[in-house]
Amino acid sequence: MKRFTISIVLITLLFAIVFTYNRAETLAYPIIEGYIKSINMAESRIEVEEYRGNVRAFNIAPGAVLLIDDIPVKLNDFKIGMEIYAEYYGNTLTRLESWSTENPGYIPPGGKVRTGVIKSIDRNQLILRLTTGKEETYFTSPATIALKNGTNVPLTTLYEGDRVRLYFDEKDTDIISRISIEGDSAKLKGLYKGILETQNLMNNTILLKDVEVFQNGAWHELKNILKMEFTLEAPIYYSGQKISPNNLKYFSGKTVYVAVKDFFGKETAEQMVIKSLYESTFSEKIEEINWYASAFELKNKRNIDFNEGTIIVKNNRLVESFALSPGQDAFVVADGRGAKALASVVYIYNQDINNSNMGQYLLYAGKLDMVIDNKLVLTDFFVLNQNEWESFDDEKELYFDNDTFILDLEDMKRITLEEFIAGHYAVDEDSNYGRRQGLRSWYAYAYTDGDRVVAIALKKDMDSLLRQRVTVAAIDRLEDDAFVGKTVILRDARDWSSRNEKWMEKGLPVRMRVEKALLIKDDKMISWDELKPGDDVYCIRDDFECIFLLVK
C-alpha cells in the first residue's frame, strides 16, 4: 500500500513538471500581430503583414488553436484583411486569433474607435467633430487612459483643436476607455500672409509671394517666394463663402491668409481665407458675442462678423468659433469696408495654467509652517489666480507623496521625503531651540493638482512677487551660457498686464535663466535638456530670472 501511494505521488509530480514545462514553453512563444495578406488553403499556409509593414509567411501547425471572437473555427473561416494575433515557433503558427465585426452585440476591448477633432471640453465631457462633419459627445472617467507619443499623460493635457482617437470597450457606451492624442500634429507651424501668385492643382501646391508671418503681435517678412502644399480637403473661403480648390486660379494676385502646419517636414496649408476688400487689424479684448448674429464686439466698440471660414487660433491650434468667449484678448484681421467687417483671422492670446476646466492645477507661494508625514502647511500664502498673485492671511494644507518632486534651491538638489520631513524647512521660530539655533522657516513655490503637490521648490528667502510677471510664449532656442548658466530664448512672447487687464505683445525675444526654476511637463518635473524649440510655455519670471515654467 505504501509503495502504491508513493507511485501515485511520483506520477502526480511528474505530470505537474511536464505541464509546467509545456506551459512555460507555450508562454515563451513569440507573437506576431498584423493583417492577413494571403491564405493558401491547400498548403495550410498564410502570409501576415505586420503593423510596421513587414510581410512574413507561416505554416499552420496541425492542431493549431484557431479562434475568431474566442470561438474555435477552421482555417477557411479566416479572411484576407482580418487583423490577427498569433503565436509561432520557427515559421509555424501554433495559435491564430482574429475578431469579426459582424456580431453587433460584442466588440473586443478597445474595438470601437472614433477619430476626430476635439470641438469643446467641459470637465469630463468631450464634443468630437468626426471626419464626416458629424458631432458626437463622449465622456471621460477616472479610468480613462490618455496616450501622447506612446507615453501616458494626464487628461488635462487635452486642448480644443487636438486631433484624437477614442477607444471604447463596449459597443453602446459613451465612456472613453483610452484616448490617443496625435502628438503635436494639431499645432500650427505658423500663420502666413502673402500674395497668391500661381497654383498647381496637379501637385496640390500653391505659390505665395511677399510672404509674412505673424509673430510677436505683428506681421513680419518671411520669404519673397514660398511654395506650399495643400490638401483638397483644406477649407478655402472668400467673402464668407466656401470655394472649390479648382477655382483658386481665378484669385491669382489676391492676398491670402493661411494657417500652416508642418507635415513630415513640409509646410502644408490647413485653412485659407482670401481677402476680398480692405484689411483692418485690431489687438483688443472681446467684450460681447452675439451667437445669433455670428458677431462679436471689441472693447473699442467695433463690431466684427465671423463665420465657418474665419481662421480662429487658440493655444496655437485651429479651433471652432465656440472657443471664443467674452474677456479674451485677440488679434483680429478684418476684411471689409467702413463699419461692415468680416473676421479673416482671430488669434486668441489667452492662456492659463490649466488648458481647460478639466484641469485643477494651481501654483502656490508661501511660508512653510509645518511639515509632517505627508502633509505640509503654508501660512500667509499666495495663489496664482487668472495670471495674478492673490494673497491670503490664512493657512493652506497640502499633501505630498513619494512621487512629489522636492527641490532645495539653496543647494540646487532634489531631496527625499525623509530629508524634507526631518530637515529644518519648517520650524517653530518662537521655541527656545529655534531661537538658540537661529532657525527660520523656509519659503516655497508649490505646483499642485488640487491639494496634491506635484513639485515644490524650497528657498530661505521670499521673492518679491510684485516684481514677477506672467509670460506666455514659444521656445525659440536653448543656450547653456558659460557666464549665466542655462537659458531659454522665447519668441511670440506676451506679458500679462494687471493695469490693462490684457495680454501685451512683446516685439522682441525674451531671454530667461532657468537654473533655479520649477520646470514642469505632463504633470512631472523635467530637466532643462528636456525642453525643445517650439514648445509652448507658461512662465512666471522676475525679469531675467525664471521662477516657474510649464510646458503646454
C-alpha positions as CSV (number, residue, x, y, z in Angstrom):
1,M,0.0,0.0,0.0
2,K,2.9,2.3,0.9
3,R,4.6,1.6,-2.4
4,F,1.3,2.3,-4.3
5,T,0.9,5.7,-2.6
6,I,4.5,6.7,-3.4
7,S,3.9,5.7,-7.0
8,I,0.8,7.9,-7.2
9,V,2.8,10.9,-5.7
10,L,5.6,10.4,-8.2
11,I,3.2,10.2,-11.2
12,T,1.5,13.4,-10.0
13,L,4.8,15.3,-9.6
14,L,5.9,14.1,-13.0
15,F,2.6,15.3,-14.6
16,A,3.0,18.7,-12.8
17,I,6.6,19.1,-14.0
18,V,5.6,18.2,-17.6
19,F,2.6,20.5,-17.5
20,T,4.6,23.4,-16.1
21,Y,7.3,22.8,-18.7
22,N,4.8,22.8,-21.5
23,R,3.0,25.8,-20.1
24,A,6.3,27.8,-19.8
25,E,7.3,26.7,-23.3
26,T,3.9,28.0,-24.5
27,L,4.2,31.3,-22.8
28,A,7.7,31.7,-24.3
29,Y,6.4,31.5,-27.8
30,P,6.9,34.8,-29.7
31,I,3.9,36.6,-31.0
32,I,3.1,38.4,-34.3
33,E,0.3,40.9,-34.9
34,G,-1.0,42.5,-38.1
35,Y,-3.2,41.6,-41.1
36,I,-3.8,38.5,-43.1
37,K,-2.3,39.2,-46.6
38,S,-3.0,35.9,-48.2
39,I,-4.2,32.4,-47.4
40,N,-3.2,29.1,-49.1
41,M,-5.8,26.5,-48.0
42,A,-4.1,23.6,-49.9
43,E,-0.8,24.1,-48.1
44,S,-2.2,25.4,-44.8
45,R,0.0,28.5,-45.2
46,I,-0.7,32.2,-44.7
47,E,1.1,35.5,-45.2
48,V,0.9,38.1,-42.4
49,E,1.6,41.8,-42.9
50,E,2.9,43.2,-39.5
51,Y,1.7,46.6,-38.4
52,R,5.1,48.0,-39.3
53,G,4.7,46.7,-42.9
54,N,6.9,43.6,-42.9
55,V,5.4,40.6,-44.6
56,R,6.1,37.1,-43.3
57,A,4.9,33.6,-44.3
58,F,3.9,30.9,-41.9
59,N,2.7,27.3,-42.0
60,I,-0.2,26.4,-39.8
61,A,0.7,23.6,-37.4
62,P,-1.6,20.5,-37.2
63,G,-3.8,21.0,-34.2
64,A,-3.1,24.8,-34.0
65,V,-5.6,26.8,-32.0
66,L,-7.7,28.8,-34.4
67,L,-10.2,31.3,-32.9
68,I,-12.4,34.1,-34.1
69,D,-14.2,36.1,-31.3
70,D,-12.8,33.4,-28.9
71,I,-14.9,30.7,-30.8
72,P,-13.0,27.7,-32.3
73,V,-13.0,27.9,-36.1
74,K,-11.4,26.3,-39.2
75,L,-8.7,28.0,-41.3
76,N,-11.2,28.7,-44.2
77,D,-13.2,30.9,-41.7
78,F,-10.3,33.5,-41.8
79,K,-10.5,36.1,-44.5
80,I,-7.9,38.3,-46.1
81,G,-7.6,41.7,-44.4
82,M,-8.5,40.4,-41.0
83,E,-6.4,41.7,-38.1
84,I,-4.8,38.8,-36.2
85,Y,-2.8,37.9,-33.1
86,A,-0.7,34.8,-33.4
87,E,1.9,32.7,-31.6
88,Y,4.5,30.9,-33.5
89,Y,7.5,28.6,-33.3
90,G,10.1,28.9,-36.0
91,N,8.0,29.5,-39.2
92,T,4.9,27.7,-37.9
93,L,1.9,29.2,-36.2
94,T,0.6,27.4,-33.2
95,R,-2.2,29.8,-32.3
96,L,-4.1,32.2,-34.5
97,E,-6.8,34.6,-33.3
98,S,-8.9,37.2,-35.0
99,W,-12.1,39.2,-34.4
100,S,-15.1,39.7,-36.6
101,T,-17.2,42.9,-36.9
102,E,-20.3,41.1,-37.7
103,N,-21.5,40.5,-34.2
104,P,-23.3,43.7,-33.1
105,G,-23.6,42.6,-29.5
106,Y,-19.9,42.2,-28.9
107,I,-16.7,44.1,-29.5
108,P,-13.2,43.3,-28.1
109,P,-11.9,45.8,-25.6
110,G,-10.9,48.9,-27.5
111,G,-12.7,47.6,-30.6
112,K,-15.0,50.6,-31.0
113,V,-13.0,53.6,-32.3
114,R,-13.8,57.2,-33.1
115,T,-11.4,59.6,-34.7
116,G,-11.8,63.4,-35.0
117,V,-11.0,66.8,-33.6
118,I,-12.0,68.0,-30.1
119,K,-14.5,70.8,-30.6
120,S,-15.0,71.6,-26.9
121,I,-14.1,70.4,-23.4
122,D,-16.4,70.8,-20.4
123,R,-14.9,69.0,-17.4
124,N,-15.3,65.3,-18.3
125,Q,-17.4,65.9,-21.4
126,L,-15.7,66.0,-24.9
127,I,-17.5,67.0,-28.1
128,L,-15.8,65.4,-31.0
129,R,-16.1,66.5,-34.6
130,L,-15.8,63.4,-36.8
131,T,-14.2,63.4,-40.2
132,T,-17.7,63.1,-41.6
133,G,-18.6,66.5,-40.1
134,K,-20.9,64.9,-37.5
135,E,-20.5,65.9,-33.9
136,E,-20.7,63.3,-31.0
137,T,-20.4,63.7,-27.3
138,Y,-18.4,61.4,-25.1
139,F,-17.2,61.3,-21.5
140,T,-14.0,60.5,-19.7
141,S,-13.9,58.6,-16.4
142,P,-11.2,58.3,-13.7
143,A,-10.1,55.1,-15.5
144,T,-9.7,56.7,-18.9
145,I,-6.1,56.4,-20.2
146,A,-4.5,59.2,-22.3
147,L,-1.5,58.5,-24.5
148,K,0.6,61.0,-26.4
149,N,3.6,59.9,-28.5
150,G,3.2,56.5,-26.8
151,T,3.6,58.0,-23.3
152,N,0.9,58.0,-20.6
153,V,-0.1,61.7,-20.0
154,P,-2.7,63.4,-17.8
155,L,-6.1,64.0,-19.4
156,T,-5.5,67.7,-18.6
157,T,-3.1,67.9,-21.5
158,L,-6.0,67.8,-23.9
159,Y,-6.8,71.0,-25.9
160,E,-9.6,72.1,-28.0
161,G,-8.5,71.5,-31.6
162,D,-6.5,68.4,-30.7
163,R,-6.9,65.5,-33.2
164,V,-7.6,62.4,-31.2
165,R,-8.6,58.7,-31.5
166,L,-11.0,57.4,-28.9
167,Y,-11.3,53.8,-27.9
168,F,-14.3,52.1,-26.2
169,D,-14.7,48.7,-24.5
170,E,-18.4,48.4,-25.2
171,K,-20.5,49.0,-28.3
172,D,-23.2,51.1,-26.8
173,T,-21.1,53.1,-24.2
174,D,-20.1,56.8,-24.4
175,I,-17.4,56.3,-21.7
176,I,-14.0,56.5,-23.2
177,S,-11.5,53.8,-22.2
178,R,-8.5,55.2,-24.0
179,I,-7.5,58.4,-25.8
180,S,-4.7,58.6,-28.2
181,I,-3.6,62.2,-28.8
182,E,-1.8,62.7,-32.1
183,G,1.3,64.3,-30.7
184,D,1.9,67.9,-31.8
185,S,0.3,67.3,-35.2
186,A,-2.5,69.6,-34.2
187,K,-0.2,72.5,-33.5
188,L,0.3,75.2,-36.2
189,K,3.7,76.0,-37.6
190,G,2.6,79.5,-38.3
191,L,0.0,82.0,-39.6
192,Y,1.1,83.3,-43.0
193,K,0.0,86.1,-45.2
194,G,1.0,86.5,-48.9
195,I,0.0,87.2,-52.5
196,L,-1.4,84.2,-54.3
197,E,0.8,84.0,-57.4
198,T,0.2,80.7,-59.2
199,Q,-1.4,77.4,-58.4
200,N,-0.6,73.8,-59.5
201,L,-3.6,71.7,-58.8
202,M,-2.0,68.5,-60.1
203,N,0.7,68.6,-57.4
204,N,-1.7,70.2,-54.8
205,T,0.7,73.1,-54.4
206,I,0.3,76.9,-54.3
207,L,2.9,79.7,-54.7
208,L,2.9,82.7,-52.4
209,K,4.8,85.9,-53.0
210,D,5.9,88.6,-50.4
211,V,5.1,86.2,-47.6
212,E,4.8,87.5,-44.0
213,V,4.4,85.5,-40.7
214,F,2.5,86.5,-37.7
215,Q,5.0,86.8,-34.8
216,N,5.2,88.9,-31.6
217,G,1.8,90.5,-32.3
218,A,2.5,91.8,-35.8
219,W,3.3,90.7,-39.4
220,H,7.0,90.2,-40.2
221,E,8.7,89.5,-43.5
222,L,9.4,85.8,-44.0
223,K,10.2,85.0,-47.7
224,N,9.9,86.6,-51.1
225,I,8.6,83.3,-52.6
226,L,7.2,80.3,-50.8
227,K,5.9,77.1,-52.4
228,M,3.4,75.3,-50.2
229,E,1.3,72.1,-50.4
230,F,-2.4,71.9,-49.6
231,T,-4.9,69.1,-49.4
232,L,-8.2,69.2,-51.4
233,E,-10.0,68.9,-48.0
234,A,-8.4,72.2,-46.7
235,P,-11.3,74.8,-46.5
236,I,-10.9,77.9,-48.6
237,Y,-13.1,80.9,-48.1
238,Y,-13.7,84.1,-50.0
239,S,-16.1,86.8,-48.7
240,G,-17.6,84.4,-46.3
241,Q,-18.3,81.7,-49.0
242,K,-16.5,78.4,-49.3
243,I,-14.9,78.0,-52.8
244,S,-13.6,75.0,-54.6
245,P,-9.8,74.5,-54.9
246,N,-10.4,74.3,-58.7
247,N,-11.3,78.0,-58.7
248,L,-8.1,79.2,-56.9
249,K,-6.6,80.1,-60.3
250,Y,-9.1,82.9,-60.6
251,F,-7.8,84.6,-57.5
252,S,-4.2,85.0,-58.6
253,G,-2.8,88.3,-57.3
254,K,-5.1,88.3,-54.2
255,T,-3.9,88.5,-50.6
256,V,-4.4,85.2,-48.7
257,Y,-4.2,84.3,-45.0
258,V,-3.0,80.7,-44.4
259,A,-2.9,78.6,-41.3
260,V,0.1,76.3,-41.9
261,K,1.1,73.0,-40.3
262,D,4.4,71.1,-40.6
263,F,3.6,67.7,-42.3
264,F,6.7,65.5,-42.3
265,G,8.9,68.5,-42.8
266,K,6.8,70.1,-45.4
267,E,4.7,73.3,-45.0
268,T,1.1,72.5,-45.7
269,A,-1.9,74.8,-45.8
270,E,-4.6,73.7,-43.3
271,Q,-7.0,76.5,-43.9
272,M,-7.1,79.6,-46.2
273,V,-9.0,82.8,-46.4
274,I,-8.8,85.1,-49.5
275,K,-9.0,88.8,-48.9
276,S,-11.9,90.4,-50.8
277,L,-12.0,94.1,-49.8
278,Y,-9.8,96.0,-47.3
279,E,-7.8,94.8,-44.3
280,S,-8.1,96.2,-40.8
281,T,-6.3,94.9,-37.8
282,F,-7.2,95.2,-34.1
283,S,-5.5,94.0,-30.9
284,E,-8.3,94.3,-28.4
285,K,-10.4,92.4,-25.8
286,I,-13.6,90.7,-26.9
287,E,-16.4,92.4,-24.9
288,E,-19.5,90.6,-26.1
289,I,-20.5,87.8,-28.5
290,N,-23.8,87.6,-30.4
291,W,-24.1,84.0,-31.3
292,Y,-27.4,84.5,-33.2
293,A,-25.8,87.1,-35.5
294,S,-22.4,85.4,-35.5
295,A,-20.6,88.6,-34.4
296,F,-18.6,89.9,-31.5
297,E,-17.9,93.4,-30.2
298,L,-14.4,94.5,-29.3
299,K,-13.5,96.8,-26.4
300,N,-13.2,99.7,-28.8
301,K,-16.9,99.1,-29.7
302,R,-16.1,97.8,-33.2
303,N,-18.4,95.0,-34.3
304,I,-16.9,92.2,-36.3
305,D,-18.7,89.3,-38.0
306,F,-17.3,85.8,-38.1
307,N,-18.3,82.5,-39.9
308,E,-17.1,79.0,-40.5
309,G,-14.4,80.3,-42.8
310,T,-12.7,82.5,-40.1
311,I,-9.3,81.2,-39.1
312,I,-9.5,81.0,-35.3
313,V,-6.3,80.1,-33.5
314,K,-6.2,79.3,-29.7
315,N,-3.3,77.7,-27.9
316,N,-1.5,77.5,-31.3
317,R,-4.3,75.2,-32.7
318,L,-7.1,75.7,-35.1
319,V,-10.4,75.8,-33.2
320,E,-14.0,76.5,-33.9
321,S,-15.9,79.7,-33.2
322,F,-17.4,78.2,-30.0
323,A,-13.9,78.6,-28.5
324,L,-14.4,82.3,-28.5
325,S,-15.7,83.9,-25.2
326,P,-16.0,87.4,-23.8
327,G,-12.9,88.7,-22.0
328,Q,-10.4,87.1,-24.4
329,D,-7.6,89.2,-25.8
330,A,-7.3,88.8,-29.5
331,F,-5.5,89.9,-32.6
332,V,-8.2,90.3,-35.3
333,V,-7.7,90.7,-39.0
334,A,-10.9,92.0,-40.5
335,D,-11.9,92.3,-44.2
336,G,-14.5,94.8,-45.2
337,R,-15.4,98.4,-45.9
338,G,-16.5,101.1,-43.4
339,A,-18.4,99.7,-40.4
340,K,-19.0,96.4,-42.1
341,A,-16.2,93.8,-41.5
342,L,-15.8,90.1,-41.5
343,A,-13.0,88.4,-39.5
344,S,-10.5,86.6,-41.6
345,V,-8.3,85.8,-38.6
346,V,-8.9,85.7,-34.9
347,Y,-5.8,84.9,-32.9
348,I,-6.6,84.3,-29.2
349,Y,-3.8,85.3,-26.8
350,N,-5.2,84.0,-23.5
351,Q,-3.6,81.1,-21.7
352,D,-3.7,79.9,-18.2
353,I,-2.0,77.1,-16.1
354,N,-5.0,74.9,-17.0
355,N,-5.8,74.1,-20.6
356,S,-9.5,73.8,-19.8
357,N,-11.9,73.4,-16.9
358,M,-10.9,69.7,-16.9
359,G,-7.7,70.7,-15.0
360,Q,-7.4,71.9,-11.4
361,Y,-3.7,72.8,-11.3
362,L,-2.6,75.7,-9.0
363,L,0.6,77.5,-8.1
364,Y,1.1,78.5,-4.5
365,A,3.8,80.6,-2.8
366,G,4.1,81.0,0.9
367,K,6.0,80.3,4.2
368,L,6.3,76.7,5.5
369,D,4.5,76.5,8.8
370,M,4.5,72.7,9.2
371,V,5.9,69.6,7.5
372,I,4.7,66.2,9.0
373,D,4.3,62.8,7.5
374,N,2.8,63.5,4.0
375,K,1.3,66.9,4.8
376,L,2.6,70.5,4.8
377,V,1.0,73.7,5.8
378,L,1.6,77.1,4.1
379,T,0.9,80.3,6.0
380,D,0.3,83.8,4.7
381,F,0.2,82.2,1.3
382,F,-0.4,83.4,-2.3
383,V,-2.1,81.6,-5.1
384,L,-1.8,82.4,-8.8
385,N,-5.3,83.4,-9.9
386,Q,-6.0,84.4,-13.5
387,N,-2.3,85.3,-14.0
388,E,-2.1,87.4,-10.8
389,W,-0.9,86.6,-7.3
390,E,-3.7,86.7,-4.8
391,S,-2.8,86.8,-1.1
392,F,-4.5,85.0,1.9
393,D,-3.7,85.7,5.5
394,D,-4.6,82.1,6.3
395,E,-3.2,78.6,6.3
396,K,-3.3,76.1,3.4
397,E,-2.9,72.3,3.9
398,L,-1.3,70.5,1.0
399,Y,-0.3,66.8,0.6
400,F,2.8,65.2,-0.9
401,D,3.8,61.6,-1.6
402,N,6.6,59.5,-2.9
403,D,6.1,60.9,-6.4
404,T,6.4,64.6,-5.4
405,F,9.5,66.3,-6.7
406,I,11.1,68.3,-3.9
407,L,13.9,70.8,-4.9
408,D,16.2,72.6,-2.5
409,L,17.1,75.8,-4.3
410,E,19.9,76.7,-1.9
411,D,21.9,73.5,-2.6
412,M,20.3,73.0,-6.0
413,K,19.5,69.4,-5.4
414,R,16.5,67.1,-5.2
415,I,15.8,65.9,-1.7
416,T,13.9,62.9,-0.4
417,L,10.7,62.9,1.6
418,E,12.7,61.8,4.6
419,E,15.1,64.7,4.2
420,F,12.2,67.1,3.7
421,I,10.4,66.0,6.9
422,A,13.5,65.7,9.0
423,G,15.1,68.9,7.8
424,H,14.8,72.4,9.3
425,Y,12.5,73.6,6.5
426,A,9.5,74.3,8.8
427,V,10.4,75.2,12.4
428,D,8.8,76.8,15.5
429,E,10.7,80.1,15.4
430,D,9.5,81.1,18.8
431,S,10.7,78.0,20.6
432,N,13.9,78.1,22.7
433,Y,15.6,75.6,20.3
434,G,14.6,77.7,17.3
435,R,15.9,80.9,18.9
436,R,19.1,79.4,20.1
437,Q,19.9,77.9,16.7
438,G,18.7,81.0,14.8
439,L,16.4,78.9,12.7
440,R,13.8,80.3,10.4
441,S,11.1,78.6,8.3
442,W,11.8,78.4,4.6
443,Y,9.5,79.6,1.8
444,A,8.1,77.5,-1.0
445,Y,6.6,77.5,-4.5
446,A,4.3,74.6,-4.8
447,Y,2.7,73.4,-8.1
448,T,-0.3,71.3,-7.2
449,D,-3.0,69.1,-8.7
450,G,-5.8,70.1,-6.4
451,D,-4.3,69.7,-3.0
452,R,-1.7,67.2,-4.0
453,V,1.8,68.7,-4.5
454,V,3.3,67.7,-7.9
455,A,6.5,69.6,-7.4
456,I,7.8,72.1,-4.8
457,A,10.8,74.4,-4.7
458,L,12.2,75.5,-1.3
459,K,14.2,78.6,-0.5
460,K,15.3,80.5,2.6
461,D,14.1,84.0,1.5
462,M,10.9,85.0,-0.2
463,D,11.0,86.7,-3.6
464,S,9.2,89.9,-4.3
465,L,6.0,88.7,-6.0
466,L,5.3,92.3,-7.1
467,R,8.2,92.2,-9.5
468,Q,7.1,89.0,-11.1
469,R,5.1,88.8,-14.3
470,V,3.4,86.0,-16.2
471,T,4.7,85.4,-19.7
472,V,3.4,83.0,-22.4
473,A,5.5,82.3,-25.5
474,A,7.2,79.6,-27.6
475,I,10.7,78.4,-27.1
476,D,12.9,79.6,-29.9
477,R,16.2,78.1,-28.7
478,L,18.1,76.9,-25.7
479,E,21.6,78.2,-24.6
480,D,24.0,76.9,-22.0
481,D,25.8,80.2,-21.3
482,A,29.2,79.9,-19.7
483,F,28.6,83.1,-17.7
484,V,24.9,82.9,-16.6
485,G,24.1,79.3,-17.0
486,K,21.2,77.5,-18.7
487,T,18.8,79.9,-20.5
488,V,15.9,79.8,-22.9
489,I,15.1,82.4,-25.6
490,L,11.4,82.9,-26.2
491,R,9.5,84.1,-29.3
492,D,5.9,85.3,-29.8
493,A,6.0,86.3,-26.1
494,R,3.2,88.1,-24.3
495,D,3.2,89.5,-20.7
496,W,0.0,89.8,-18.6
497,S,-0.7,93.4,-17.7
498,S,-2.7,93.8,-14.5
499,R,-3.2,97.5,-15.1
500,N,-4.6,97.0,-18.6
501,E,-6.1,93.6,-17.7
502,K,-4.9,92.2,-21.0
503,W,-2.0,90.4,-22.7
504,M,0.6,92.7,-24.0
505,E,2.6,91.6,-27.1
506,K,6.4,91.9,-26.9
507,G,8.1,93.0,-30.1
508,L,11.4,91.5,-29.0
509,P,12.5,88.0,-28.0
510,V,12.6,87.3,-24.2
511,R,15.7,85.6,-22.6
512,M,15.4,83.9,-19.3
513,R,17.7,81.9,-17.0
514,V,16.1,78.7,-15.8
515,E,18.8,77.5,-13.4
516,K,16.5,77.8,-10.3
517,A,13.1,77.3,-11.9
518,L,10.5,74.6,-11.5
519,L,10.2,73.1,-15.0
520,I,7.0,71.1,-15.4
521,K,5.7,69.0,-18.3
522,D,2.9,66.4,-18.4
523,D,2.4,66.5,-14.6
524,K,6.0,66.0,-13.6
525,M,9.3,67.8,-13.1
526,I,11.7,67.8,-16.1
527,S,15.3,69.0,-16.6
528,W,16.5,71.8,-18.9
529,D,17.7,69.5,-21.6
530,E,14.2,68.0,-22.0
531,L,12.9,71.4,-23.3
532,K,12.9,71.8,-27.0
533,P,12.4,74.6,-29.6
534,G,8.8,75.0,-30.5
535,D,7.5,74.1,-27.0
536,D,4.7,76.5,-25.9
537,V,5.3,77.6,-22.3
538,Y,3.6,79.4,-19.5
539,C,6.2,81.2,-17.2
540,I,6.5,83.1,-14.0
541,R,9.6,85.3,-14.2
542,D,11.3,88.1,-12.3
543,D,12.8,89.8,-15.4
544,F,15.7,87.6,-16.4
545,E,15.2,85.0,-13.7
546,C,12.6,82.3,-14.4
547,I,10.7,81.1,-11.3
548,F,8.3,78.6,-12.9
549,L,8.0,77.2,-16.4
550,L,5.1,75.0,-17.6
551,V,5.4,73.3,-21.0
552,K,2.0,73.5,-22.6
